[in-house]
Amino acid sequence: MFRVETRRLTIRDYRMEDLEDLHKLLSNKKNMYFLDDIVSNNIDDTKANLNQAIENRIGHYFCIRNRVNGEYIGSIGYDITAETPLGKVVHLGFFLLPAFHKQGFVVEAARAVINYAFAQDGVIRVTTGCYKDNQPSAKAIIKIGFRLEADKPKAQYHDGVMKDRLEYAVNADEWR
């Protein structure tokens, strides 16, 4: 079982008891605007998502909670996108409840998860990305320690239009 504590957070594997909290996050269409492929329309959708997170064998998905009071903050995790002779390449994703935006929680959680990935999970490279018009995520990604690798014009269909996408990465040998 994965569990890491930072100054303000407890980051751990998801459990079925997290269902209601996860549903609040996944069913908030405004908050999930940029992640419309995982928006939950009902509790059954969320339960299926949670079961997949618990049973996943191609990545790790973690619950983020306040270390002091246990309040649910959001979710973070990664999928394995490639396995090389040197180690795994993974893609990181994160999202928080709106009440916890712009407080440094994403940066704190991501750094802890990336430290784990590099030190204990055989990961050699972490990628992530966002739509160019999602500037709060782009700023957080840079604060985490990623470098911009690609600005892909009109690379992905979202909300009825093709949108520019930003792709970032960090390698284990350059992680600080």
N, C-alpha and C positions, 0 to 999 in steps of 0.2 A: 504494500500500500504506500502510495506517494503522499508525503506530508512535509511541507516546508513552512517555516514561520519566518517572517521578515519583521521589521520594526513595527508595522501596523497590520500585517495581514497573516492569515492562515490560508495556505493554498494546499488543497488536498484532492484526492480522487473524489469523483461524484459518488453519491449513494442515493438510494430510492427516496430517502427522507428529504432530499433536495428538490423533489418534484414541484411543489407549489412555488418555491422561489424561482426555479428555472422557468416555470411557466410565466411568471410575472415579467421576466426578461424577454423570453422568446415571443410572447404574444403582444408586446408593445410595438406596434407597427411603426410608430414614429422613430423610436430608438433603433429599430432593426431595419431602417430604410436602406442602408447600404448592404445589408445582409439578407435581402429579401428571399433568398433561396432556402433559408432556415427559419423563417417566420412561422410561428405555431398558430394555427387557427382554433385549436381546442386542446383540452388537457390530454386527450389521447395522442395527438401529434407530439406533444411535449414528452409524454411518457415513452413513446417510441424513440424519440431523440435521446432521452436519458438512458434508456436501455442500450442504445447503440454506443453511447459514450462510455458506459460501464463495461460493456463487452468488447469494445474496440480492440482490434489487434494490429491496426496500421497507424496507431498514434496514441496520444495521451490527451485527455480532456480533464481539466481541473476546475473545481469550485473555488471561488475567491470569497473569503469571509473576513470580517473585521476580527482581528486577533483578540480584542478586549471583550466585545459584547456578542460576537458570533453572527452579527448581522450579515446577510447575503449581499455581496457587492457585484458579482458578475462571474464571468467565465473566461478561461484562457486555455489554450492547448495547441497541439501540433499534430499534423499528419506526416507520416513518412512518405516522401515523394520519390526517393531513390535510395538504393543500397549499393555502395561502391566497395571496392576492396579496402578503402581507407576508413569507411564508416558511413553513417546515415546522413542523408540530406532531408531536412524537414521544413514544413511550411507552418509558420506560427499564425494563430488567429486569436482575437480577444474582443470582448464586448462587455460593457458594464451597464448597470441600471443608471438612468439619467441623473439621479441624485448624487452619483459618485463621479461624474465627469469632471475634468479639469482640477483634480486634486492629487495627481501624481500616482494614483493607484495602478494604472496600466503600466507605467514605467517600473514601479516597484515589483509588481507581479511578474512582468516579462523578464526582468533581469534575473529574478530567482529561478524561473522556469528554464531560461537559457543556460544559466550556471549548471543546473541539474543536467540538462541535455548534453552539454559539452563534457562535464566531469563524470557523469554516471550512466549515460544512455548511449554512448558510442556515436554521438552526433558530431559531424565535422563541419556542417554548414546549416544555417538557419535562414530561410527566406520569409518574406512577408510582403504585403502590398495593400493598396487601397485605391479607390477612385481618386482622381486628381482633385475633384471638387469636395472631397472629404478631408479638408485641411486639418481639423483637430486630430484625426488619426495620423496624418502625415507628420505633423509636429511631434506627436508622441513617439512615433517610430524612430525619428531622428534622435530624440532624447534617450531612447532605449539604447542606442548605439549602432543602429543600422546605417549603411551607406546606400545611397540611391544607385541602382544599377541600370534602370531603364525607365524611360518615359514613353509609354506606348500610346501613340495617338489613336483615338477611336478604337480601342482594342477590345472592348467588352460591351455587350448589350445590357442596359439597365434602365428601368423605369421608362421604357418606350423609345429610348435613343441609344446610339453608340456613344460610349464615354471613354475618355482618356484614363489610362491606368498607370500608376506608379508602382514599380517593383524594387524591393530593397533586399539586401543580404548582409550577413556577417559570417565570417569563417572562424572556426575555433582558434586558429593561430593568431587572429587579430583581436579577439575578444578581450576586453579589459575588465 
